[in-house]
Amino acid sequence: MSPRELVSTVHGPLTEPALHAWGWEIAVYLFLGGFTAGLLVLCGTALWRGRRNPGGPSFALASSGLPALGLVTISLGMLALFLDLAHKPFVWRLYVTFQLRSPMSWGAWILLMVYPVLLAGVLLDPPRWLRDRLPGLVRGFGARFDGDVARRRLGVVAIATGVALGVYTGVLLSSLGARPLWSSALLGPLFLVSGLSTSASAAHWLSPDHDERTRLLRLDNLLLAVELGLLGLFLINLSSSTQAHVAAARLVLGGPYTAVFWVGVVGLGLVAPLVLQTLAVARRIADTPLAPILVLLGGLALRFVLVFAGQASHWSRL
């Protein structure tokens, strides 16, 4: 029997209640993109404020550690995005044009800008193996950015690139008006703050300096509190809008995604690390890697919930 292909142009809540075009790849891409955006903002802030110690810069404050980590995470995110593409041989066409009204066109070019900024961060304080293999490049780049003014300018560029990347990961969803759950201007700020929180948590975990870990703990606590507030506003906005938005909010307020949202995202990903880190700052408990791990897993769970629940939401028939 010869194979047959059926093509349906009908889609609606009565025929196909949920059409999932995006899988795990997009959720992972959004998480890694936001995480890299946070690393860029952290490193850029360190350069802009001039907080570099030539005698031995710490991990988080613009040493080669965070920019190198950012190169790895954004590359993995781009790989996940590439795996999701239906027409992989034609991905180069995104870079022969720029569509001002297309978030995906903006995102493609922002992602391209991320690499030279992160590479510049690595070359400012290169690891030994890079100094040994490319001494001329390292010396030339170091001489070009030897002054405080040049470093601060690079810091401003890193901050701007990080903010653009972090906001874009949320705007990518909010621009798709066919899904009521994503139809909110709060997704851009929410994803930016979440990316900053996950990166600050990872930097705290990896930093060898005690004072710096304390500063990053306090910063992450502030970011977690802001993220909780933005999530609350996001749900209030949906619940007080149209019938379709209310139905979309119910997906996480009693629907199939309720448990993973409230337990995985809010409980374990936000509230638990906020409590643990607050106690650690007050020296009530020892500082452990548990809280950073929970923050990272919570940030990943947030993307999975919003990507899959968003695709399950739809507009009601008139």
N, C-alpha and C positions, 0 to 999 in steps of 0.2 A: 504494500500500500504506500503510495507516495505521500510525503508529509504535506500537511495543509496549515496555512497560517490564517488566523482570524484577527481582524483589525476592528476595534470598536471605537467609535467617536463619541459614545454616550458616557457621561460621568455625572453622577449625582448621588445624594444620600440614600436614595431608594435602590439604585442599581449597584453602585460601587461605593460603599460608605467611606472607605479610606484608600487613597492611592498613594503609595509610598514610592516616590521616585528617588529619594536620597536614603542611603544606608549609613553604616557606621563610619564610612570614610569621611563624610562631611562633618559629623560630630567630632571626630578626631582632629580634622583639619582646623575647625573653629577653635578647639581647645589649644592646640599647639600654636596657632596664629596669635591668639590672645596672650598666651604665655610668653611668646617671643616679644610681643608688643610691650609687655611689662618689663622684660629684661632691658629693652631699649630705653625705656623711660628711666629705669634705675641707673643705668650706666650714663645716660645723658645728663641726668641730674647731678651725678657725682662729678662729671667733667665740668658742667656749668658752674657748680659751686667751688670748683678747684680743690676738692677734698682728695688729693692724691699724695701719697707719701712715697717719695722716690726711694727711700730706704727699704721699702717692703710694703707695697700696697696690699690691702686686704682683698679678699675674693670678690666681695660684692661691689665695692666702690671702684668700678671701672678698671679692674685688672683684666687680664686676658681671659679669665675664667668665664665670666658671664657672656661676653660677646661670642666666645667660642661655643658655649652651650647654646646660645641663640642661633648660631649657624646650623647646629645639629637639629634643633627642634623645628626651625622653619623649613629645613630640607625634608624632614620627615613629614611635616604637614603638607608640603607641596607634593610629596609622593602619594599621600593619602588622597589629595585632591585629584592627582593625575589618574589614580586607579578608578576614581568615580566617573571620569569623563567617558562619554559614549563614543566620541570620535577623536581618539588620542592622536592620530597622525596630523590633525589640523590645529593643534593647540597653538602653534606658532602664529596663527592668524590673529590672535588677541593682541599681538605686538606690532601689527602693521597699521593699526588704527587706534583712535581714542574717541570713545563715545561719551560725551559729557553727561548724558542723562542715564548712563548705564552703570549701576554699582559694580557689576562684574568687571567692566572695563577699568574703572577706578582701582578695583582690587588687584587686577593683574599688574598694573603699573606700580602700585604701592608695594606689592610683593617683590617686584624687581628692584625697587629702591632699597629694600631692607638689606640686601646682601652687601653692597659696598659700604654701608654704614656700619654693619657688624664687623666686616673685615677691617675697616679702619680702627675699630675698637680693639681688635686683636693685635694689630700692628703697633698700636701705641705702647703696649706692654707685652711683647711677644714672648712665648715660651722658648726655652733654650733650644729645642730642636729646630725651631723656625729661624732663630738667630744664627745657628750654625749652618743651615742649608741655604739661606737667602740673606746673607749679611748686608749686601749692597742695598737691597730693597728695604730692609729694616732700618738701616742708618739713614737712608734718604727720606723715608716717611717720618722717622723720628725728628729729623732736622726741620722738616716742613711744618710739623705741629709742635715745635719745641716751646713756643711761647704760650702764656696763659690765655691770650686773646684767641689764638687759633684753637686751643682746646675747648674753650667755652663756646666758640662758634660750632664746633663739631658736636658739642653737647646739646646745643639748641636744635641742630639738625636731627640728632638721635631722638630727642624728646618729641619733636614734631612727627617724625616718622613712626615712632611707637604709638602715639595717640591716634594717628591716622589709621594705622593697622588695627589697633584695638577697637576703635569705633566702627571700622568697616566690617568686622566680623559680625557685629550686631545689625548694621544697616543692610547687609546682604540678606538677612531674613526679613527685616521690617519692610523692605522694598517690595516684597512679594505679597501683594494685597489679596491674592486668592485664598490665603490662609488667615482666618481671623485671629488666631493666637499670636501670629507674628505681626499683626497690624498695630504696632505700638512704637512710638518714638523713644521709649525707654530702653529698648533692646541695645541700642548703641552704647549709652552710658553704662548699662548693666554689664555688658560684655567687656567693656574697657576696665571697669572697676574689678571685675572678676579676674581678668588677666593680670592686673597689677597685684591683686592679692596672692594669686598662685605664684607669681614670680618673686614677690617679697618673701613669701613663705619658703620657697626653695633657696633663695639667697641666704635667709636666716639659717637654714639647715646646713648649708655648705660653708658658711663663713667661719674662718678660724679665730676671728677676733671677738672677744666676749662683749665689749661695749657695742660693737656693731650689731651683734646678734640681738642685744637688748633694744636698740633703736629699730631694727627691722621687725621685732616682735610688736612693738608699740604701733608701728606703721601698719602692719598687717591687721592688728586688732581694729584700728580705725577703718581700714578698707573692708573688713568683714562686717562691721556695723553698718557702713554705708551700703554694702551689697544687700544686707537684710532689709534695709529701708527701701531700696530700689525694687526688690522683689515684692515687698508689700504694696508699694505704689503700682507696680505692674499688675498685680492681681486685682487691686481696687479699681484700677482703670478699666480692666476687662469686665469686671462684675457690674460696673455702673454704666456700661455702654449698650450697644444693640443686643438683640436676642442672640445673634450668632456669636458675639464676643462673650456673652454670659455662658453659652453652651461650651465655648472653647475653654473658659476658665474652669468649668466643671470637670474637665479632663484631669485636672490636678486637685480639684476640690470635691472629691468623692468619686471620681471616675477611675479609669484603668491605670492612670499614671500617678495616682495619689500617694501610694506607699513609697515608691522610689523617689518622688519629689520631696515629701515631708521627712522621710527617714534618711534617704541617701544624700539629698542636696541640703535641705535646711538643717536637719538634726545633726548628722555626722559631718557634713561638709562645711557648715557655718557655725552653728551654736556650740557644738562640742569643742572644736579648736579655739573658738573665741574664749570659752571658759578656761580651757587648759592653758592658753597663752596668757590670759589675764592673771591666773594664779602663778604662772612661772615668772611674770614680771614682778609680782608682789613677793616672790620668793617663798610662796607657800608650798610649791611642789618643784621638783627638779625639771629642768628643761630637757625634753626628749624629742626624738624625731616623729612621735605619733601625731602631733598636731599638724606639722607640715604635710605629712602623708595624707591626712584627712582632708586638708585644704585642697591638695592636688586632685584627689579622687572626687571631692565634691564639685570642683570646677569642671571635671570631665563629665560627671553625672548630669550637671546642669545643661551642658550642650546636648547630651543624648536625650534628655527629657524634652527640651524645647524643639529639637529637630524632629523627633518622632511624634510627639504630641501635636506639634504644629501641623504635620502632614495629616493627622487624623481629624483636625478641625476643618470645618467647611461652612459655607454660607447656606442658609436655609432657602428653600424654594419659595418663590412668591406665590 
